[in-house]
Amino acid sequence: AKILIVEDDCDTAAVMKEWFSVHKHSADVVSQCSRALPWLATHECDVIVLDLELPDGDGSKVVRELRSRQNATPILVASSRSSFDAKPLCLKIGADDYLEKPFHFKEL
């Protein structure tokens, strides 16, 4: 699968990218909301792994924007935001699943 990782923590992004590579997937990494949407406008991917806590805004903006464009690419939110409302909100706006950090890579 071709995966876009939207993650600002360089270590986390590198570990995810390596883990996907070992499992025969290819992954690209962008670190900001403002880079995710332009990347998606010029590239295709099979799934997006998206952090919510990004330096230039809330990753949920990416979910909302993609769904408003009728982009049906599956989105897995992987975030340390553990508030009671975070998961239901992300699912309501169009994310396909929510994984709370820290997580085990087998769960990813």
C-alpha positions in Angstrom: 0.0 0.0 0.0 1.0 3.6 -0.5 0.7 5.5 2.8 0.8 9.2 3.6 2.0 9.9 7.2 1.1 13.3 8.5 3.2 13.6 11.6 5.3 16.4 13.0 7.4 14.3 15.4 10.4 13.2 13.3 11.2 10.2 15.4 7.6 8.9 15.3 7.3 9.5 11.6 10.7 7.7 10.9 9.7 4.7 13.0 6.3 4.5 11.2 7.9 4.8 7.8 10.4 2.1 8.6 7.8 -0.2 10.0 5.6 0.2 6.9 8.7 -0.4 4.7 9.6 -3.7 6.5 6.0 -4.8 5.9 6.3 -4.1 2.1 4.4 -0.7 2.1 5.7 2.6 0.9 5.2 5.7 2.9 5.8 9.4 2.5 5.8 11.9 5.4 4.6 15.5 5.7 4.8 17.4 8.9 2.1 20.0 8.6 -1.5 20.4 7.6 -0.5 23.0 5.0 1.7 20.4 3.3 -0.7 17.5 3.5 -3.4 18.9 1.2 -1.0 20.0 -1.6 0.7 16.6 -1.4 -2.6 14.9 -1.8 -3.5 17.1 -4.8 -0.6 15.8 -6.7 -0.1 12.2 -5.4 -2.3 9.3 -4.7 -2.2 7.1 -1.7 -4.2 4.1 -0.3 -4.4 5.4 3.3 -3.6 8.5 5.4 -2.2 8.2 8.9 -2.9 11.6 10.5 -1.8 13.2 13.7 -4.1 15.9 15.1 -1.5 17.9 17.0 0.4 19.6 14.1 2.5 22.8 14.4 0.3 24.7 12.0 -3.1 23.6 13.2 -5.4 20.8 14.0 -5.2 17.7 11.7 -9.0 17.5 11.8 -9.0 20.3 9.3 -7.4 17.9 6.8 -10.1 15.4 7.4 -12.8 18.0 6.9 -11.2 19.4 3.8 -10.7 16.0 2.2 -14.3 14.9 2.9 -15.7 18.2 1.6 -13.8 17.4 -1.7 -15.4 14.0 -1.8 -12.0 12.4 -1.3 -12.7 8.9 0.1 -9.2 7.9 0.9 -9.3 6.0 4.3 -8.0 8.2 7.1 -6.6 6.7 10.4 -6.2 9.4 13.0 -3.2 8.5 15.3 -3.1 11.0 18.1 -2.1 11.5 21.7 -5.2 13.6 22.2 -7.1 11.4 24.6 -10.1 13.5 25.5 -13.4 11.7 25.6 -14.7 13.6 22.6 -11.7 13.3 20.3 -12.4 9.9 18.8 -16.2 10.4 18.3 -15.6 13.8 16.8 -13.0 12.5 14.3 -15.2 9.7 13.2 -18.2 12.1 12.9 -16.3 14.4 10.5 -15.1 11.5 8.3 -12.1 9.7 9.8 -12.3 6.0 9.3 -10.6 5.0 12.6 -8.8 6.5 15.6 -5.7 5.1 17.3 -4.6 6.7 20.5 -0.8 7.2 21.0 1.2 5.5 22.3 0.2 2.4 20.3 1.7 -1.0 19.5 2.6 -1.2 15.8 0.7 -4.5 15.5 -2.4 -2.4 16.3 -1.4 0.1 13.6 
